[in-house]
Amino acid sequence: MNTIEQQLWDYIDGNLDDSSKKAIEEKIESNAEIKSQYEELLKLNLVFDELDLDEPSMSFNRNVMESIALSPAPVAMKTKVDKKIIYCIGGFFVISLLALLGYIFYNAKPEMPRFDLKVNFDLEKYITPKAIYAFLFADLVIGLIFLDQFLRKKVAQK
Amino acid sequence: MEQKPTDLELIQKVLNGETDQYSLLVKRHQRFVFTLALRFSKNREDAEEIAQDCFVKAYKALGTFKQTAKFSTWLYTITYTTAMTFLRKNRLDTTSIHDEGTALQLENQTSGFNANGYEKQDSHTFLNIAITQLLPDDAAIITLFYKGEQSLEEIGEALHMEPNTIKVKLHRARQRLKEKLQYLLKDEVKELL
């Protein structure tokens, strides 16, 4: 929505950049109809500014203070979560893991076992042009899905 | 002259154990929170209950308040959430501003206030009547913008909406408020504007 009225409101609210501000100022100066519309909105803005705030009952403040009297006093999150405790727990786990690793390496024999996998598996039989095309097609579909999601997010952010 | 403590200073005092200082925070914001609650509930008793609940929730969660934002914005977010929960619980009829059907119904609703019945009523009395006839979202956005000294970004944060959406809604709300005023004031609107 970018009607002249919306632009005038943006101008009154101070939401325009320098170039848009100049453009609308020129329109106000050159066009009598826009000028009268601007003046009307300006007056309306002053009227809206006169809105009253309602007053709650006299006992409102007392009622709130009575309601919170039984609640525990609030404490800042910083004091609730003491960093020293977190560092101690983290340190304990790091030291335990290092000790365990040290023990394993100390007791391990530096010999690598021989792997002899007796598998008769003909890979070439499965890699056919059809399989490759199917694989690439699936990749393309996944790629398009991700692209669609990415573009949707971009549009939503705007 | 003694300077008034800021919201953040008062919060710090409450967090340091001076819980009675919360009363000053309540006093400072109660009118606005109550008005905002009233915009949603359209009923003083319910609005008072919502506002009270809101201050109690804010007190309990004061420790989690990130002091980089304005306390008022945070408080209005709580007010909006509390009001919505309250309305859902009580199954009151609240509708989105997109619901044109309801908007039309409200347009055609005969107002309890007849402009002819009032002689020489000042503009702001009619304005306060007109705003009560708006849909809750419209009334809340207008109130937050004009009386809450909140930017579009802050209103968006409080009402869980994008600033651009708020801008469009504010524009529509102003148009609707103008229409309501025109309906209430009839010919007198020309003198007003």
Contacts between the chains, C-beta under 8 A, distances in Angstrom:
chain1	res1	chain2	res2	distance
A	1	B	168	5.9
A	1	B	171	7.1
A	5	B	171	7.6
A	6	B	171	5.5
A	9	B	170	7.9
A	9	B	171	5.8
A	9	B	174	6.9
A	10	B	167	7.9
A	15	B	152	7.5
A	15	B	167	7.4
A	40	B	193	5.3
A	43	B	192	7.5
A	43	B	193	5.1
A	44	B	174	7.3
A	44	B	178	6.1
A	44	B	193	6.1
A	47	B	123	5.7
A	47	B	124	7.3
A	47	B	127	6.0
A	47	B	181	7.6
A	47	B	192	6.6
A	47	B	193	7.7
A	48	B	127	7.2
A	48	B	142	6.8
A	48	B	146	5.2
A	48	B	174	7.1
A	48	B	177	7.0
A	49	B	146	5.7
A	50	B	123	7.0
A	50	B	124	4.2
A	50	B	127	6.2
A	51	B	124	7.3
A	51	B	127	6.1
A	51	B	128	6.7
A	51	B	131	6.5
A	51	B	142	7.3
A	51	B	143	6.8
A	51	B	146	5.5
A	51	B	147	5.7
A	52	B	124	6.7
A	52	B	128	5.3
A	53	B	31	4.3
A	53	B	32	5.9
A	53	B	34	7.8
A	53	B	35	4.7
A	53	B	147	5.8
A	54	B	31	6.9
A	54	B	34	5.8
A	54	B	35	4.7
A	54	B	38	5.5
A	54	B	44	7.8
A	54	B	47	7.7
A	55	B	31	5.9
A	55	B	34	7.3
A	56	B	30	5.7
A	56	B	31	7.2
A	56	B	34	4.2
A	56	B	47	7.7
A	56	B	48	5.4
A	56	B	51	6.1
A	57	B	48	6.3
A	60	B	26	7.8
A	60	B	30	5.8
A	60	B	34	7.3
A	60	B	48	6.6
A	60	B	51	7.2
A	60	B	52	7.0
A	61	B	23	6.0
A	61	B	26	5.3
A	61	B	27	5.7
A	61	B	30	6.5
A	63	B	52	5.8
A	64	B	23	7.8
A	64	B	26	5.1
A	64	B	30	7.9
A	64	B	52	5.6
A	64	B	55	4.6
A	64	B	56	6.7
A	65	B	20	7.7
A	65	B	22	7.2
A	65	B	23	5.4
A	65	B	26	7.3
A	67	B	52	6.5
A	67	B	55	8.0
A	67	B	56	5.0
A	68	B	19	7.4
A	68	B	22	6.8
A	68	B	55	7.7
A	68	B	56	5.7
A	68	B	59	4.7
A	68	B	60	7.8
A	71	B	56	7.3
A	71	B	59	6.6
A	71	B	60	5.8
A	73	B	14	7.8
A	73	B	17	6.1
A	73	B	19	5.3
A	74	B	14	6.5
A	74	B	15	6.1
A	74	B	59	6.2
A	74	B	60	6.5
A	74	B	61	7.4
A	74	B	62	3.9
A	74	B	63	4.6
A	75	B	15	6.5
A	75	B	63	5.1
A	76	B	15	4.8
A	76	B	63	5.1
A	77	B	63	5.2
A	77	B	64	5.7
A	80	B	63	6.4
A	158	B	164	8.0
